[in-house]
Structure formats: C-alpha cells, structure tokens
C-alpha cells in the first residue's frame, strides 16, 4: 500500500472537477497551437507582391532595367 493508500480515486481525489480542469487545459493547448499556426501563416497576396517589388528593386539597382522600365513595372505590380 504505502504512498498509494492516500489516493482516493482518479486525479488524486479531485473527481469530476479534476476532469473538467484537465479538459480545459487540453482545450487551451489546442487553441494555442491553432492560434500560433494561423498567425504565422503567410497572407495570400501580400507576400508575392512584396517579393516581386524586391526583385524589381534589385534589378534596377544592378542596372538591368532603366528608371522608366522600373516605374512602369512597379505601376503594374500595384
């Protein structure tokens, strides 16, 4: 018996309150994981447009395109 003789059932005597607390903890954990995944997911159209503008700026900086070409392409992206 020993240390087990003090236990009075599931959850060390907490009964149905312990079950509710455990269920709430699991729900909070799942909600936290979902929240983290949703907030870290890239947004649909914003990222490709920003990436395209970055590439365009690099090409202009390297001298691959003129200022007029840069302005025209940037206008098309927005």
MIVOKOL-875144 format. One record per residue (C-alpha): residue in three letters; z, x, y. Coordinates in steps of 0.02 Angstrom, whole numbers, plus 50000, padded with zeros to 5 digits. Last residue first. Example, Ala and Ser with C-alpha at 12.3 -4.5 7.8 and 13.67 -1.06 7.14 Angstrom:
% MIVOKOL-875144
SER503575068449947;ALA503905061549775;
***
This chain:
% MIVOKOL-875144
UNK471215002152390;UNK470175012952273;UNK468535009352361;UNK469235015052529;UNK469815031252447;UNK468065034152380;UNK467285031452552;UNK468575042352642;UNK468385056452515;UNK466485055652524;UNK466575056752713;UNK467795071252706;UNK466665080652587;UNK466905082452399;UNK467205097452285;UNK468115106852424;UNK469655110652318;UNK470725099952434;UNK469505085452420;UNK469535086352231;UNK471435086952233;UNK471525071852349;UNK470375061952233;UNK471445066452082;UNK473005060352173;UNK472135044452228;UNK471645041052046;UNK473435043851988;UNK474095031652117;UNK472805018852062;UNK473235021451877;UNK475105019551912;UNK475075003952019;UNK474024992851906;UNK475174988951760;UNK476934994751802;UNK477625008551693;UNK479065003951578;UNK480735011851627;UNK481504995951698;UNK480994985651546;UNK481614998151417;UNK483295000551504;UNK483554981751522;UNK483134979051337;UNK484364992751285;UNK485714985651397;UNK485454967951333;UNK485604974351153;UNK487234983351193;UNK487934968451289;UNK487524956751144;UNK488364968751021;UNK489924969351130;UNK489944950451148;UNK489824948250959;UNK491264960450932;UNK492334951251059;UNK491954934650975;UNK492404941650804;UNK494014949150871;UNK494494932350944;UNK494134924350774;UNK495474934650688;UNK496274948450790;UNK497414953450646;UNK496684970550609;UNK494884965350631;UNK494854955550468;UNK496524952550384;UNK498354955350422;UNK498454974150420;UNK500214981350414;UNK500204984050225;UNK498664995250237;UNK499665010150301;UNK500615011850137;UNK500005000050000;
***
